[in-house]
């Protein structure tokens, strides 16, 4: 009985740790993507506009 309870608690703790770790990784990746998007937007605004003629 007690060993079954310990097993259930160990499984629940493992799942919780996995969820928290995944959440942290996602938060870090979204911050990296946000910084990249802001840098790309600044570069796009600061660079002169280039018009390319497409002949069809």
C-alpha positions in Angstrom: 0.0 0.0 0.0 2.6 2.5 1.0 4.9 1.6 -1.8 2.1 2.2 -4.3 1.5 5.6 -2.8 5.3 6.4 -3.1 5.3 5.3 -6.7 2.3 7.5 -7.5 3.9 10.4 -5.8 7.2 9.8 -7.6 5.4 9.7 -11.0 3.5 12.9 -10.2 6.7 14.7 -9.1 8.5 13.5 -12.3 5.6 14.8 -14.5 5.5 18.1 -12.6 9.3 18.6 -13.0 9.0 17.8 -16.8 6.2 20.3 -17.2 8.1 23.1 -15.3 11.3 22.4 -17.3 9.5 22.5 -20.6 7.8 25.8 -19.5 11.1 27.3 -18.7 12.6 26.3 -22.0 9.7 27.8 -23.9 10.0 31.0 -22.0 13.7 31.3 -22.8 13.1 30.5 -26.5 10.3 33.1 -26.8 12.6 35.8 -25.3 15.3 34.9 -27.8 12.8 35.0 -30.7 11.5 38.4 -29.5 15.0 39.8 -29.3 15.7 38.5 -32.8 12.4 39.9 -34.2 13.1 43.4 -32.6 16.7 43.4 -34.1 15.3 42.4 -37.5 12.7 45.1 -37.4 15.3 47.8 -36.4 17.5 46.6 -39.3 14.6 46.8 -41.7 13.6 50.3 -40.6 17.2 51.7 -40.6 18.2 50.2 -44.0 17.2 52.2 -47.1 14.3 50.8 -49.1 15.3 48.7 -52.1 12.8 48.3 -54.9 13.3 45.4 -57.2 11.6 45.4 -60.5 10.2 42.0 -61.5 9.7 41.4 -65.2 7.1 38.9 -66.1 
